[in-house]
Amino acid sequence: MTGAPAGPAEMKVVVGLGNPGSSYARTRHNVGFWVVDRLAERHRLRFSRREYKSQVARGRIGAEDVVLLKPQTFMNACGEAVGRARRDLGLDPHEFLVVYDDLDLGVGRVRVKAESGAGGHHGVESVIEALGSKAFPRVRIGVGRPPASGAIDYLLEPPAAEELRILGASVDQAADAVEIVLGEGVVSAMNRFNGAPGIS
């Protein structure tokens, strides 16, 4: 693990990945949006601004000044929004914390990483390209792989009732993970969440 600070209070922008519009709002691919919405709800922040090609909420989480971002560029081009935020705010890659769905994790699993590749996630590929670095922390929420249908169709479908219940609990857990990264550092969050069993 190299390139990303392990101490607390390093992240200033929390980016949830998803697609804009009501037709995508309840789909698996939008769980990153769900997490930043949950953080906004917990900390009484409002997505009342439109900046950086994103819906933006500003405020504090714990002792930290934060910007919550929901890019409105669609998933595969979300790096456009992240890159604009980086330029306008003058931040380094490690000051972005990115939250997104992961097909390679079982439904209900939450994992934290200090840095890594995209793992085939096109939204993360776009962020890496925009930041020019893989060295930013991320919180991944498992949505599992489809039993039969293709991955794209699966990601753009709403989950069934039982899966939605599990994902709802994992969104709470992912929001907890973001708060710990912000307050205690990414290593503390990794130690707490990466060995935890999935929600059932």
C-alpha positions in Angstrom: 0.0 0.0 0.0 1.7 3.2 -1.2 0.9 6.7 -2.0 -2.2 7.3 0.2 -1.9 8.8 3.7 -3.1 6.5 6.5 -3.9 9.2 9.1 -7.2 10.8 9.9 -8.8 13.9 8.3 -7.2 13.6 4.9 -10.3 13.3 2.7 -12.3 16.4 1.9 -14.5 15.3 -1.0 -16.7 12.2 -0.9 -17.9 11.2 -4.3 -20.8 8.8 -4.8 -20.9 7.2 -8.2 -24.2 6.7 -10.0 -26.3 7.8 -12.9 -28.6 10.9 -12.8 -32.3 10.8 -13.3 -35.3 9.1 -11.7 -35.1 6.1 -14.0 -31.8 5.1 -12.5 -32.4 6.2 -8.9 -33.3 2.7 -7.5 -30.8 0.6 -9.5 -27.8 -1.3 -8.2 -25.4 0.9 -10.1 -26.6 3.9 -8.0 -25.6 2.6 -4.5 -22.8 5.2 -4.4 -25.5 7.9 -4.6 -27.4 6.1 -1.9 -24.4 6.3 0.5 -23.8 10.0 0.0 -27.5 10.7 0.4 -27.4 8.8 3.7 -24.4 10.8 4.8 -26.3 14.0 3.9 -29.3 12.9 5.9 -27.3 12.0 8.9 -25.4 15.2 9.0 -28.2 17.5 7.9 -26.5 18.5 4.7 -28.5 19.4 1.5 -27.8 18.8 -2.1 -28.8 22.4 -2.9 -26.0 23.4 -5.2 -25.0 22.5 -8.8 -21.2 22.7 -9.2 -18.5 20.7 -11.0 -21.1 19.0 -13.2 -22.5 17.5 -9.9 -25.1 17.8 -7.3 -23.2 19.2 -4.3 -23.7 19.3 -0.6 -21.3 21.1 1.7 -20.9 21.0 5.5 -19.2 19.1 8.2 -18.9 15.4 9.1 -17.5 15.2 12.6 -14.6 17.7 12.7 -14.1 17.8 9.0 -15.3 20.2 6.3 -16.5 18.0 3.5 -18.0 18.3 0.0 -20.4 15.5 -1.0 -20.6 15.0 -4.8 -23.1 13.2 -7.0 -21.7 13.5 -10.6 -24.5 14.3 -13.2 -22.4 13.2 -16.2 -23.5 9.5 -16.2 -21.3 6.8 -14.8 -18.8 6.3 -17.5 -17.9 10.0 -17.7 -18.0 10.8 -13.9 -14.3 11.6 -14.1 -15.3 14.9 -15.8 -17.0 16.0 -12.6 -14.3 14.8 -10.3 -11.6 16.4 -12.5 -13.4 19.7 -12.4 -13.8 19.5 -8.6 -10.1 18.8 -8.3 -9.1 21.7 -10.4 -11.5 24.2 -8.8 -10.7 23.1 -5.2 -7.0 22.6 -5.7 -7.0 19.1 -4.1 -4.7 16.1 -4.5 -6.1 12.7 -5.5 -5.9 11.3 -2.0 -8.3 13.9 -0.8 -11.1 12.3 -2.7 -13.0 9.3 -1.3 -15.0 7.4 -3.9 -18.0 5.2 -3.1 -19.4 2.7 -5.6 -21.0 -0.6 -6.4 -18.9 -3.7 -6.9 -19.9 -6.8 -8.9 -17.0 -8.8 -7.4 -18.3 -8.5 -3.8 -21.3 -10.5 -2.5 -24.5 -8.5 -1.8 -24.1 -6.8 1.5 -20.3 -6.8 1.8 -18.6 -3.5 2.3 -14.8 -3.1 1.7 -12.4 -0.2 2.1 -9.2 0.3 0.1 -6.5 2.9 0.3 -5.9 2.6 -3.4 -6.3 0.1 -6.2 -7.2 -0.3 -9.9 -10.6 0.0 -11.4 -11.5 -3.7 -11.3 -13.4 -3.3 -14.5 -15.7 -0.5 -13.1 -16.0 2.1 -15.9 -16.9 4.9 -13.5 -13.7 4.2 -11.4 -11.7 4.1 -14.7 -13.0 7.5 -15.5 -12.0 8.9 -12.0 -8.5 7.4 -12.3 -8.1 9.0 -15.7 -9.3 12.4 -14.4 -7.1 12.3 -11.3 -4.1 10.8 -13.1 -3.7 8.5 -10.1 -5.0 5.3 -8.5 -4.0 6.6 -5.1 -7.3 7.6 -3.7 -9.3 5.7 -1.1 -12.6 4.0 -1.9 -15.5 2.3 -0.2 -17.0 -0.5 -2.3 -20.5 -1.9 -1.8 -21.1 -5.5 -3.0 -24.0 -6.0 -5.4 -23.0 -9.5 -6.5 -22.9 -10.9 -10.0 -26.0 -11.7 -12.0 -27.0 -15.4 -12.2 -27.8 -15.2 -15.9 -28.4 -11.8 -17.4 -25.5 -9.6 -18.5 -23.7 -7.4 -16.1 -25.0 -4.1 -17.6 -28.6 -5.1 -17.5 -28.2 -6.4 -14.0 -26.6 -3.1 -12.7 -29.3 -1.0 -14.3 -32.1 -3.0 -12.7 -33.7 -2.3 -9.3 -33.0 -5.1 -6.7 -35.8 -7.3 -5.5 -37.2 -6.8 -2.0 -34.9 -9.0 0.0 -31.8 -7.8 -1.8 -33.0 -4.2 -1.3 -33.2 -4.9 2.4 -29.6 -6.2 2.5 -28.4 -3.3 0.4 -30.1 -0.8 2.6 -28.2 -2.2 5.6 -24.9 -2.2 3.7 -25.5 1.5 2.7 -25.6 2.3 6.4 -22.4 0.3 6.9 -20.7 2.1 4.0 -21.7 5.5 5.4 -20.2 4.4 8.8 -17.0 3.5 6.9 -16.8 6.9 5.2 -17.2 8.5 8.6 -14.4 6.4 10.0 -12.1 7.2 7.1 -12.7 10.9 7.6 -12.3 10.8 11.4 -9.7 8.1 12.0 -8.1 7.3 8.7 -8.3 4.7 6.0 -6.3 2.1 7.9 -8.8 2.2 10.8 -11.7 1.8 8.4 -10.0 -1.1 6.6 -9.3 -2.9 9.9 -12.9 -2.5 11.0 -14.7 -3.4 7.8 -12.6 -5.6 5.6 -12.7 -8.6 7.9 -16.4 -8.2 8.6 -18.9 -10.8 7.2 -21.5 -9.7 4.8 -24.9 -8.6 5.9 -27.7 -11.1 5.8 
